[in-house]
């Protein structure tokens, strides 16, 4: 009897335990969203598009451009942090020591994440079924934004990683990625030609232009104006000067230059209003919520210690008394400081500012350069004067009559207008010009004064991390 | 789970006991040295009838007519069974367990006599664990068990160490062993709220026969902790107190410049070699005010005189920054414990307070623990309840183990000796670039506290059904809640550096809950004296849950410091938007397993186990795994051919083999699913892909083979154990690098294979073994050879200064070879990829030729001396064949950068002119690169513990039974070639870790 009783308990035991297995093991993620459930409504799609913007870390190209080019000087006093030496001195030391391909993500890694996220949203988009006209329009606008983001990211990659300094259609460009990768573990692409990538960029921008309505004016995202700006950039990159003039002329009247009085506010306002009232065509909206992108801390930290000072070469190009840019971008006390994205002193600066991705001044100077290239000397002079009169108090233009002098003046103006906006290195590169620093800026390291376009490290390497993971990728010459 | 518990309670209610008694037996129990043994349990075999011996070792027990055998058992002694026949007087001499190989191995599921255990297991007992002034118990095990490597990475009180049993068994996953406390798993690395004095023994299961029982959780070995049980008899109380202090250790093989040396360095090197400008206001007085500075000749005589004066006043400053930032830390511990009970019910209860200050300002740990263990036995029911609760609060330093100037360890050695702590106003001289004062100020104007509550409860019920068959269930909870808070004073310098420049206040918590039920049948039986069989069949369910949450508020009102009430609500314009985040997770494991062993004639034992585990963490196609292990022991001492020899008293050979898996190796609970997560852009929510997902994700697994031998000689006074093993790890997670064009950088794939081979041994000898004088010496160690045998599609994965490469050990350093300085140019000479000299420094010349941070040999040596009431014990520990990357020496030796920091005094011998043979220090201003010169031998021998005491036993009164006074020194001295504080570290690179302190304590134990 007792034996029977015990046996029953035993059976009950096993029964209870067997029932537990499914309950224990079949658990769903709490914190993560399974990909197949992620984008099913217009709200999900809105969030996914926001996610692409939030991914773009423009401070990386700002950093590279500043440290490689002639925009900064490394300090040696106690108030300087010693960072960025390898990049500044054009040394290819190791993967982790600079942001060309540091694993925390260089431009290469970050741009492909942007592209992947845009591609996923584009591909999941058909799952989102909408019927309300407003939602249908919104979906179109999203598609436009995603295509434009994908195009801009590809253009950024071409600017930094092409195998040639200047656009060469048949030469190696970057990997063109127009769909998201379903099987990442075995995906090992090789590079497309520059022409293939450019043609995809242009097609994406052309489509985006038709999809984004003019009524959409949030400069924290890609508006129709920004798409046109992208077309200007693509044309500048390919030296399609006629197209530069045509596209730039479209956009300049839509968002005119900000004048001298309004200019400082572009930089002192942490987050500009999301409308087209200034010359800022596209910005990355940096708020405290994603404080990891505090752009000003590239040059100075909250302790007041400096990573880099403005190059003497750059400072000497301005007339401090009349040029609004000098007082807006720099401080000279207690020492030379970059103040474009906040400055210490005063203490308490967090260096969190919008990152300006595209401004009308770039369109004006691009048109000036294009017009000069097309021998439209008068019109080019007019563009240069237009910009300068909106920056320099009491500016009187003295026309520059020779084509080369004019182009040189325009490039110099770009140097003065866009420091620490990720433009300088590319401007020199696309014109096949050497990087030349002043003696005062090189800290005694003579090898760091001039880098010719023919020198090894003038063109960036394809990141080693990519090379290791993907044997099919072709490295740039010399590495 | 609740159903099972109720069922067992019903069974408990049904239990009953009754018996008739009619014979009296008495006798005296003594130790092998003839000392009377009190409190030894004397029971009639197969019943609960029994008594305990008195202070003089005498006992008297009434036994039933049917009684045939008496069982003598107690703490620290070997259980002995004696047939009583028709005697009325039985005197016995018992041997203490610590001296015999034939003790027991606790596996958590089973308890086996060592002679019938087929696996490799090491045991550390209470005497070696108790009263060591370290809060996290696993560090106490260092040097105690062969094959167990403990590396403490921090001297912050309460910080857990890295623990590896027989090397690293995983590449990308966890190599942390499984910890079992009284039959239930407890969270690894979270021990600071447990009182090690409560532990009776720690068994380290190293091979398939032991750890294999744990199936998918056993791959990294198992550490089984058994807490103290009550001893039947009258209630014994004990007070234990300990007081002392900790001191910073000294830097080994490294000295930094003092003011005179630093000024000389600036004047002779930094200035002339153009590292600092000739402007006269570079901020470096040694050069600015030097007559050798070209600017000097341009000055007026008055200016020159004033510069000389300035320099002279600076020369008088010699700030000892380490003295300002380090301190002597006080230590105290009090404990009260009691134990007692009767035949059926025993209890052990303890309360303790532990307070330890770290050797850096603010570093502190306060701990309060409570434990009560209750055992109840009746005829058929055995119940044991193990409950413990602990609360500890620790206060951390800033930026521990970070190359950060906020880290006081870094600041203490990087700040210049001619800088002052205070400014002219007597205030701490904080500001940009003020490394030392800033770090000093930070430790006083910020807090970083972490409170931890840890509770564990294990209830085991066993119901004997019939003829050795029993039902057994263990239910347990392991719960931990960490509540941390951080405050940065809004009025301080660092408060001005926070977002919004008005300090911050943060609260965060982490909650971890683990529930377990293990239930099934056990069968233990003996047929005649020749056959012994143990079987068990169990099912086990484990559920893990965690939650984390953190909130940081800004804009602290200076009038409401260190409270969330002082937080200013955030708005888009005030920069005070709080940060809030957290996570939740869940996983589960469902298992069925059976294990058994059979011993024939005390000569041969075979054991086997099989286990099916189903996990929630692997992809569905791979989440159901079956693992098996088996082993044999040949106790050859019992063979006929050994009968006549006199050399050996023990002798056996063991072998085991089996597979286990590493379920705790998963980096993510849902790594097999492609997922999206949340983010935001411009203040609005967003979603972004977070993982590409690996649909083939499975558990890491290992095949372990072990062969061992145990010997005892010289009348058991010399004991020897050795094991050789091979651990083949497969399906190891490798972070496979992905083409970045996929939008991801890496994916965990099961591509790695690795092999660990080694030899563990221990030798103990009772060199002197007299009644009043005993000397025991012990040595143990483990040799280990690790090799990565496959990485799937790639052959190597560089990881910063180390590399994972097929054919070489895990943790191998990867850097450019350094040969020395060219005497003509003063420039460093490196090695190219083939090892040939080159002046070119390039990351492309990185080589894996400079050793690994995994030691080739680890071990310990101990001496225990006892002379009447006096005792002295010593423990040495060592790690050999280990090198680590010294990131600190880079800062002390770079001359083209980081010149605002203090330097190695040997830099005064840097190269100056062609032909100089300065030894090893290159021309000042030439780039100092990371190279093999930064990979240093981190082998060490450490005098880890010295203890001396006097024990007094009072045999006359009943109030105080005895006391012991003692003193000890922990981490007394280290022999090493390493330059820096502490060669012992938990990782491959030295980054200004909190050094392990040297601690001195005195203590008093009183027994009531």
Interface residues (C-beta under 8 A of the other chain):
Chain A: X3 X6 X9 X10 X12 X13 X14 X16 X17 X18 X20 X21 X23 X24 X25 X26 X27 X29 X30 X31 X32 X33 X34 X35 X36 X38 X39 X44 X47 X48 X49 X50 X51 X53 X54 X55 X76 X77 X78 X79 X80 X82 X85 X92 X93 X94 X95 X96 X103 X105 X108 X109 X112 X113 X115 X116 X117 X119 X120 X175 X177 X180 X181 X184 X185 X187 X188 X189 X220 X271 X274 X285 X287 X288 X289 X290 X291 X302 X303 X304 X305 X344 X347 X348 X349 X350 X352 X444 X463 X465 X466 X468 X469 X470 X473
Chain B: X1 X3 X4 X7 X11 X274 X275 X276 X277 X282 X283 X284 X405 X431 X432 X433 X438 X465 X466 X471 X496 X497 X498 X499 X500 X501 X502 X517 X519 X520 X521 X539 X541 X542 X543 X570 X572 X575 X577 X583 X584 X585 X586 X587 X588 X589 X590 X614 X615 X616 X623 X669 X670 X673 X674 X675 X676 X677 X679 X680 X681 X682 X683 X684 X685 X686 X687 X688 X689 X690 X691 X692 X693 X694 X736 X737 X738 X739 X740 X741 X742 X743 X744 X745 X746 X747 X749 X794 X797 X798 X800 X841 X842 X843 X846 X896 X897 X898 X899 X900 X925 X927 X929 X930
